[in-house]
Amino acid sequence: AYESRGRKMKVTSAFALPHDHYDWNKGLYQLAMVTRNYLVDNDHENFRKYNVMLCNYAREIFKIPNLMIVEWKPSNDIVFIVLDGTPDGCCHTAYDIGYHHLPEEYKEEDGRYSIPLIHSQEDLDETLAHIHSMNILNKLEVEK
């Protein structure tokens, strides 16, 4: 479990971008592909380095200040998991945190968690708007 300024991190949102929509942001997918190839080659040092770059780049283009995880599904979809922790420049994987920390709405009837796939720019915009509103709500909580 990761501590962030005395508060446990929690996942505020998670979503997956289907690989056939890579034209939404070619740079992101190219960087993600490089990261994935290092993982496939078992080159953990470079994987970590590029994954941090990938997280920082994704954070920049999505304008999400939170700590973010970028990971691959075998289908070549990119999974983004956004935590309410503070960005520490490190790359954490979903396995570090455990899928059971995902929001309840991702829980299916069989008790497993499924990360929603984003199928359109509109879906992506809605998800990002949700993350931004969560960020604001979290800031208000902290200030109380």
Sequence and secondary structure as in RCSB ss.txt:
>XXXX:A:sequence
AYESRGRKMKVTSAFALPHDHYDWNKGLYQLAMVTRNYLVDNDHENFRKYNVMLCNYAREIFKIPNLMIVEWKPS
NDIVFIVLDGTPDGCCHTAYDIGYHHLPEEYKEEDGRYSIPLIHSQEDLDETLAHIHSMNILNKLEVEK
>XXXX:A:secstr
  EETTEE  EEEEEEE GGGGGG HHHHHHHHHHHHHHHTT HHHHHHHHHHHHHHHHHHHT  S EEEEE TT
S EEEEEESS   S    HHHH GGGS GGGB TTS B   B  SHHHHHHHHHHHHHHHHHHHHHHH 
